[in-house]
Amino acid sequence: MPALPLFPRGLPRPTLPALLAMACAAMLLAGCATLSTVVGLLGNQLVLGAPQLQGYLDRRFPRDYEKAGGLVTLTLLNPRLSIPPGDNRLRLDFDMGFRGLGHDSSAPVGHFAVASGLRFDAGTRGLHLAGPTIEAIDIPKLGGALNDTGRDLVNRWLQDYSRDEPVYRIDDSVFAQLRPGQGVESTVIDNGQVVVNFSE
């Protein structure tokens, strides 16, 4: 079967600029499958979706947090981040285990959920929890309730985590695009996205 001509007769041959435009379009279409992981600066804004934050968290957990001189260990695993529609706070769910309360910390005994805003920290160049609150704690293997020691451990972890560790670190390549003296002005959660606003 003879090969079909690349440019059928009777139709104008595309010019070089048109060919370049078609090549660019093809590359954009090829990248659509990974579009959810692309992070770029649009004007003076960095717009992030839940998949970007989730990808960062997946690389940071599971984690162990020791308190009371190592007598009790809280293990957090399987972070699940979502941004509820119409809300200005994100939701973060964790499975958790304990060692030192008669359980193996690698085996989850329940989970808890946190709702929080976000703030930018210049020291870590990351987005940290801001004003987090524990929305729910469910510990089926401990009768559904968490004792005072366990609840105190979760609260202490939440304070330390929101102060010291980001839920997402902005890549250095983003800051390389900024003008001298330009910095982060605000961070908001809007319409299911995280928007980092940079100064003019």
C-alpha positions as CSV (number, residue, x, y, z in Angstrom):
1,M,0.0,0.0,0.0
2,P,1.6,3.3,-1.1
3,A,2.4,5.7,1.7
4,L,0.2,8.7,1.9
5,P,1.9,12.1,1.1
6,L,2.7,14.2,4.1
7,F,1.2,17.3,2.5
8,P,-1.7,16.4,0.2
9,R,-1.8,18.1,-3.2
10,G,-4.0,21.1,-3.5
11,L,-3.3,22.2,0.1
12,P,-0.7,24.9,0.9
13,R,2.4,23.6,2.5
14,P,2.8,24.9,6.1
15,T,5.5,27.5,6.6
16,L,8.3,27.1,9.0
17,P,6.6,29.1,11.8
18,A,3.5,27.0,11.4
19,L,5.6,23.8,11.6
20,L,7.2,25.1,14.8
21,A,3.8,25.9,16.3
22,M,2.6,22.4,15.5
23,A,5.7,20.9,17.1
24,C,5.1,23.0,20.2
25,A,1.5,21.9,20.4
26,A,2.5,18.3,20.1
27,M,4.9,18.6,23.0
28,L,2.3,20.3,25.1
29,L,-0.2,17.5,24.4
30,A,2.5,14.9,25.2
31,G,3.0,16.6,28.6
32,C,-0.6,16.7,29.6
33,A,-0.4,13.4,31.4
34,T,2.1,15.0,33.8
35,L,0.5,18.4,33.9
36,S,-0.7,17.9,37.5
37,T,2.9,17.8,38.7
38,V,4.2,20.9,36.9
39,V,4.9,23.9,39.0
40,G,5.4,27.3,37.4
41,L,5.3,30.9,38.2
42,L,2.4,32.8,36.5
43,G,3.0,36.5,36.7
44,N,3.3,37.2,40.4
45,Q,1.6,34.1,41.5
46,L,2.5,30.4,42.2
47,V,-0.6,28.2,41.9
48,L,-0.4,24.8,43.4
49,G,-3.0,22.0,43.5
50,A,-3.4,19.2,46.0
51,P,-1.4,16.7,43.9
52,Q,1.8,18.9,44.3
53,L,1.5,19.0,48.0
54,Q,0.5,15.3,48.2
55,G,3.6,14.4,46.2
56,Y,5.9,16.3,48.7
57,L,4.2,14.6,51.7
58,D,4.5,11.1,50.2
59,R,8.3,11.6,50.2
60,R,8.4,12.7,53.8
61,F,6.3,10.0,55.5
62,P,6.2,7.6,57.4
63,R,7.8,9.4,60.3
64,D,8.5,8.6,63.9
65,Y,8.2,11.2,66.7
66,E,9.6,10.3,70.1
67,K,8.4,12.1,73.3
68,A,8.9,11.5,77.0
69,G,12.5,10.6,76.6
70,G,11.7,7.9,74.0
71,L,9.2,6.1,76.2
72,V,6.4,6.9,73.7
73,T,6.7,7.0,70.0
74,L,4.1,8.3,67.6
75,T,4.3,7.0,64.1
76,L,2.5,8.9,61.3
77,L,2.0,7.3,57.9
78,N,-0.2,7.5,54.8
79,P,-0.8,11.3,54.7
80,R,-3.8,12.3,52.6
81,L,-4.1,15.9,51.7
82,S,-7.3,17.4,50.2
83,I,-8.6,20.9,49.6
84,P,-12.4,20.9,50.0
85,P,-14.3,23.0,47.4
86,G,-15.2,26.4,48.7
87,D,-13.0,26.1,51.8
88,N,-10.1,28.3,52.7
89,R,-8.4,25.6,54.7
90,L,-6.9,22.3,53.6
91,R,-7.5,18.9,55.2
92,L,-4.7,16.6,56.2
93,D,-5.5,13.0,57.3
94,F,-2.9,10.6,58.8
95,D,-2.9,7.0,59.9
96,M,-1.1,6.7,63.2
97,G,0.5,4.1,65.5
98,F,2.0,4.2,68.9
99,R,4.9,2.4,70.5
100,G,5.0,2.4,74.3
101,L,1.3,2.1,74.8
102,G,1.2,-1.7,74.3
103,H,1.2,-1.5,70.5
104,D,3.6,-1.8,67.7
105,S,4.0,1.7,66.1
106,S,4.3,0.3,62.6
107,A,0.8,-1.1,62.8
108,P,-1.8,1.7,62.5
109,V,-4.3,1.8,65.4
110,G,-6.4,4.6,63.9
111,H,-6.3,8.0,62.1
112,F,-6.8,11.7,62.7
113,A,-7.7,14.7,60.6
114,V,-6.4,18.2,60.7
115,A,-7.8,21.4,59.1
116,S,-5.4,24.3,58.6
117,G,-4.5,27.4,56.6
118,L,-1.1,27.9,55.2
119,R,1.7,30.3,55.8
120,F,5.0,30.9,54.0
121,D,8.2,30.5,56.1
122,A,11.3,32.3,54.6
123,G,13.7,30.0,56.6
124,T,12.5,26.8,55.0
125,R,11.1,28.4,51.8
126,G,8.1,26.2,52.5
127,L,4.4,26.3,53.2
128,H,3.6,25.5,56.8
129,L,0.4,24.8,58.5
130,A,-1.2,27.9,60.0
131,G,-3.7,27.7,62.8
132,P,-4.1,23.9,62.6
133,T,-6.9,22.3,64.5
134,I,-7.6,18.6,65.0
135,E,-11.0,17.9,63.4
136,A,-11.3,14.2,64.2
137,I,-9.5,11.3,66.0
138,D,-10.7,7.8,65.4
139,I,-8.9,5.0,67.2
140,P,-10.9,1.8,66.7
141,K,-8.2,-0.5,68.2
142,L,-8.3,1.6,71.4
143,G,-12.0,1.6,71.7
144,G,-12.5,4.7,69.6
145,A,-11.0,7.1,72.1
146,L,-7.5,8.4,72.7
147,N,-6.2,8.7,76.3
148,D,-4.7,11.8,77.7
149,T,-1.1,10.7,76.9
150,G,-1.9,9.9,73.3
151,R,-3.9,13.1,72.8
152,D,-1.1,15.2,74.3
153,L,1.4,13.5,72.0
154,V,-0.7,14.3,68.9
155,N,-1.1,17.9,70.0
156,R,2.6,18.3,70.7
157,W,3.5,16.8,67.3
158,L,1.1,19.2,65.6
159,Q,2.6,22.2,67.2
160,D,6.2,21.1,66.4
161,Y,5.3,20.1,62.8
162,S,3.5,23.3,62.0
163,R,6.4,25.3,63.4
164,D,9.4,23.4,61.9
165,E,8.3,21.5,58.8
166,P,6.6,22.5,55.6
167,V,3.8,20.6,53.9
168,Y,5.4,21.8,50.7
169,R,8.8,23.4,49.9
170,I,8.8,25.8,47.0
171,D,11.5,24.8,44.5
172,D,14.6,27.1,44.2
173,S,13.9,27.4,40.5
174,V,10.8,29.5,41.3
175,F,12.8,32.0,43.4
176,A,15.3,32.2,40.6
177,Q,12.6,33.8,38.4
178,L,12.0,36.6,40.9
179,R,13.3,40.1,40.6
180,P,15.8,41.4,43.3
181,G,13.9,42.3,46.4
182,Q,10.7,40.4,45.3
183,G,9.3,38.1,47.9
184,V,6.2,36.3,49.1
185,E,3.4,38.6,50.1
186,S,0.6,36.2,51.0
187,T,-0.5,32.6,50.8
188,V,-4.2,31.8,50.4
189,I,-6.3,28.7,49.7
190,D,-9.0,29.5,47.1
191,N,-11.1,27.5,44.7
192,G,-9.4,24.2,45.5
193,Q,-5.9,25.6,45.0
194,V,-3.1,27.1,47.0
195,V,-2.1,30.5,45.7
196,V,1.3,32.1,46.7
197,N,1.3,35.8,45.9
198,F,4.6,37.5,45.3
199,S,5.2,41.2,45.7
200,E,5.1,43.4,42.7
